[in-house]
Amino acid sequence: AVTTIAMEQKTRDYMIQLLTGVVKNGTAQKAALKEIEVGGKTGTTSDNFDRYFAGYTPYYSAAVWTGYRLNAKISYSGGNPAITMWKKVMEKIHEDLEYKDFSTVDAGAFETATVCMDSGLLATDACANEIRGNRVAHVKVVAGTAPTESCTLHTMVDYCEEGKCLATEYCPNPVSRGAL
């Protein structure tokens, strides 16, 4: 028998984490099943003409498209109608199946990195104190792949809160803030 490795274990684990995250905390929360772990990806075309959901469990996978033969806006107050259809089918075919999840072999496959949401590099104080608000995110990445360089996109500047602009000699109380 010939064995072909389609992808590295850490790539598999990362994809599982991303796609189950869409169902646990993202745009496909309504696709969650009671006793089976679910991963998936939603999709919408311009002007809501088409809605998609491609989802999978440890047992089955299915993709659903909803739309019209001739483009027309989908009006559906329940979220994504493709998820609604996907869930009705998947609940039925999973009724008598035992609980399964997408367990990963290597629990240490991921680490958390503190990054700038604009540059993707390691966050600095300038990113955290950006004029628009905090631009720092804590993200899970495959171990050993976190950025090693700090963000150079943001720099600290003197900012005038009163005038909502860079501080000049006329600003009464400048503060140090991050800016692009």
Salt bridges, closest charged atoms under 4 A:
ASP13 OD1 - ARG12 NH1 2.71
GLU37 OE2 - LYS24 NZ 3.04
GLU95 OE2 - LYS92 NZ 3.81
ASP118 OD2 - ARG132 NH2 2.99
ASP118 OD1 - ARG135 NH2 2.74
ASP118 OD2 - HIS154 NE2 3.22
GLU130 OE2 - ARG132 NH2 3.10
GLU130 OE2 - HIS154 NE2 3.47
GLU161 OE1 - LYS164 NZ 3.94
GLU161 OE2 - ARG177 NH1 2.93
